[in-house]
């Protein structure tokens, strides 16, 4: 681990930027139709339970990275294998979010630019930032968080003042009962974007006030969930359910409809700036977790040495991960969920906590 410390407010900001990240891009929970906002909030509430599990593991080993305490809990061999799986997952998820960025940039304004070039430009900035360490990432987050929220508030005011919102698009509420949004919450929104924040277990040992971890994580996730729910409410009320479901980037389509007094229009660039900020921090956190995790696991004294090789792997993986954007989305929503999200987020952490709990009791008895 590098000799660095971050505050609880910096952790709060990084978590919000991470969870908003690429989730603002896609039609989140749209299978729940006009109840998508409710499915997001239910997924957020479900993630609180898992965050308590992650936090409890942290309280057992407050100074150790997960790559270390997995070996203490499961033994050297099994712990090393599991830690390596999580590092691979962080790299895979970083490549997926990087692909989201490239696809958005090409769709929005650079249709003739190769995907590799778009992804490589962002990856170079991320590698540079990660080499500087967690304190620099956290300070950058504080600065850009304010800018992102100014854009969000300005966009909301402009959408309302344009008279675009049609509340009838949100009716009827719970048309088929509570079961459909609950299903979507348990199968989609619980994993993306909320419990993806398991990556922050790699950052918790850097916190200068460990007592505030639980409150910070829950408050950050709560604010992110409310923001995402409001975003989907606006998308559906402006575009309608069908158009939101068909749109690759519904928030972009919503922003493009803004027209105030035949003067303020084509404000897509504001959307792009907010998206670039969110995606930058999401890839940054995943990449940083992979770098320090790999350095810790393989006993490399200088983690920054790994940033270039791992960064190049993530860059090439983002290109080869899928042949087109639709395949990329399908893989993220279905294949990755069953193969990675369910076991890594909801099954393995509670099992680790159970073993750690019994080991601690045994030690206390002895």
VEXLUM-539143 format. One record per residue (C-alpha): x, y, z; residue in one letter. Coordinates in steps of 0.25 Angstrom, whole numbers, plus 2048, in hexadecimal, padded with zeros to 3 digits. Each point is the difference from the previous one (the first is absolute). Layout:
% VEXLUM-539143
XYZA ...
This chain:
% VEXLUM-539143
800800800X 80480E7FDX 80280A80CX 7F38087FEX 7F4804807X 7F28057FBX 7F5806808X 7F27FB801X 7FA80B7F8X 80A7FC7F5X 7FB7F2801X 7F28057FFX 8028087F3X 8087F57F9X 7F57F6803X 7F58097FAX 8098037F4X 8027F17FEX 7F27FB802X 7FB80B7F6X 80B7FD7F7X 7FB7F87F4X 7F27FE807X 7FB80D7FBX 8037FC7F1X 7F77F47FFX 7F17FE801X 8017FB80EX 7F57F6805X 7F88037F4X 7F97F2800X 7F880580CX 7FB80B7F6X 7FA80C807X 8047FA80DX 80F8007FDX 80380B80BX 7FA7F680AX 8087F57FCX 80C808801X 7FD80480EX 7FD7F2804X 80D7FC7FBX 80780B808X 7F97FB80DX 8047F17FDX 80F8057FEX 80080680EX 7FF7F2806X 80C7FC7F8X 80880C804X 7FE7FC80EX 8077F37FDX 80B8077F9X 80180A80CX 8017F580AX 80B7F97F9X 80780D800X 7FE80180FX 8077F3802X 80C8047F8X 80080F800X 80F8017FBX 8007F57F6X 7FC8007F1X 7F67F67FCX 80B7F97F8X 8077FE80EX 7F47FC809X 7FB7F67F6X 80C7F8802X 7FF80180FX 7F27FB800X 8017F57F5X 80E7FD801X 80C8037F7X 7FC7F87F4X 7F18027FFX 80180F804X 80A8037F6X 7F87FA7F5X 7F3807804X 80880D801X 8057FE7F2X 7F27FE7FBX 7FC80D806X 80B8087FAX 7FD7FA7F2X 7F1804803X 80580E803X 8078007F2X 7F57FA7F9X 7F680B805X 80980B7FDX 8017FB7F2X 7F18007FFX 7FE80E805X 80C8057F7X 7F87F97F4X 7F3808805X 80980D7FFX 8057FD7F2X 7F27FC7FAX 7FA80D806X 80B8097FAX 7FF7F97F2X 7F0801800X 80080E805X 80A8087F8X 80C7F77FAX 7F97F67F7X 80D7FE7F7X 80A7FF80CX 8057F2803X 7FB7FA80DX 80E7FD804X 80480F7FFX 7F5805808X 8027F680BX 80F801800X 7FF80F802X 7F87FF80DX 8097F4805X 80C8087FFX 7FB80B809X 7FB7F580AX 80D7F9800X 80780D803X 7F680380BX 8017F2807X 80F801800X 7FF80D808X 7F87F880BX 7F3800808X 80180E806X 8018067F2X 7F47F97FBX 7F880480CX 80480F7FFX 7FD7FF7F1X 7F27FA804X 7FD80C80AX 80380A7F5X 7F87F97F4X 7F57FC809X 7FB80F802X 8018027F1X 7F87F37FDX 7F580480AX 7FF80F7FAX 7FE7F97F2X 7F57F7806X 7F980B807X 8008097F4X 7FC7F57F7X 7F47FD809X 7FC80E801X 8008017F0X 7F87F47FEX 7F580580AX 80080E7FAX 7FF7FA7F1X 7F37FA804X 8047F27FBX 7FC7F880CX 7F37F87FEX 7FC7FA80EX 7F67F77F9X 80B7F87FAX 8037FB80EX 7F27FA802X 7FB7F6804X 8097FE80CX 8027F1804X 7F77FC7F4X 8037F1802X 80380280FX 80D800808X 8057F37FBX 8068057F2X 80880B806X 8057F780BX 8047F67F6X 80880A7F8X 80680580DX 8057F2804X 8057FC7F2X 80680E7FBX 80180C808X 8057F980DX 80D7FD7F8X 80180B7F6X 80380A805X 7FF7FF810X 8087F3804X 80A8037F6X 80580980BX 8067F4806X 80D8067F9X 80080A80CX 8047F580AX 80E8027F9X 80080E804X 7FA80080EX 80E7FD807X 80480E7FBX 7F5807808X 80580980BX 7F37FE808X 7FC7F2800X 7F4802809X 7F98087F5X 8017F57F5X 7F27FA802X 7F880D800X 8088067F4X 7FE7F37F8X 7F1800802X 7FE80F7FFX 8088007F2X 7F87F47FBX 7F3807805X 80380D7F8X 8057F87F4X 7F37F8800X 7F780C801X 8088077F5X 7FE7F47F7X 7F17FF803X 7FE80F7FDX 8087FE7F3X 7F77F57FBX 7F3807805X 80580C7F7X 8037F77F4X 7F37F8800X 7F880D803X 8068077F4X 8027F47F6X 7F67F6804X 8037F2804X 8017FB7F1X 80A80A7FCX 8087FF80CX 8017F17FFX 8048017F1X 80A80B802X 80F7FC802X 80280C809X 7F3805805X 80680C808X 8078057F3X 7F27FF7F9X 7FA80880BX 80A80B801X 7FF8017F0X 7F2804802X 80380C808X 7FB80D7FAX 7FE80D808X 7FC80D7F8X 8057FB7F3X 80E804806X 8057F5809X 8017F37F9X 8097F57FBX 8067FF80EX 8057F27FEX 80E804804X 7FC80280EX 7FB7F2800X 80D7FB7FAX 80980880BX 7F87F980BX 8017F37FAX 80F8017FEX 80280480EX 7F87F4806X 8067F67F7X 80E805802X 7FE7FE80FX 7FA7F27FFX 80B7FB7F7X 80A80780AX 7FB7F980CX 7FF7F27F9X 80E8027FAX 80680580DX 7FA7F4808X 8067F67F6X 80D807801X 80280080FX 7F97F2801X 80A7FA7F6X 80C807807X 7FC7FB80DX 7FD7F27FCX 80D7FE7F8X 80880880AX 80480B7F7X 80680C808X 7FC80B7F6X 7F27FF7FBX 80280A7F5X 8087F77F8X 7F47F87FDX 7F880B7FBX 8058007F2X 7FF7F17FDX 7F27FE807X 7FC80D7F9X 8037FA7F2X 7F97F3804X 7F3808803X 8018087F4X 8017F47F6X 7F67F9808X 7F680B7FFX 8017FF7F0X 7FF7F1800X 7F67FE80AX 7F48007F6X 7FF8027F1X 7F580B801X 7F980880BX 7F47F8800X 8087F3803X 80880880BX 7F3804807X 7FA7F27FFX 80D7FA806X 7FF80A80CX 7F27FE803X 7FF7F17FFX 80D7F87FFX 80880980AX 7F580080AX 7FF7F1802X 80F7FD7FEX 80680B808X 7F680A807X 7F87F6808X 80C7F7805X 80A80C802X 7F680A806X 7F57F8808X 8057F2803X 80F800802X 80180D80AX 7F57FA80AX 8087F2800X 80D808803X 7F980780BX 7FB7F3806X 80D7F9800X 80780D805X 7F580080BX 8027F2805X 8108027FFX 7FF80C809X 7F77F880AX 8097F5800X 80C809803X 7F880780BX 7FD7F2807X 80F7FC7FFX 
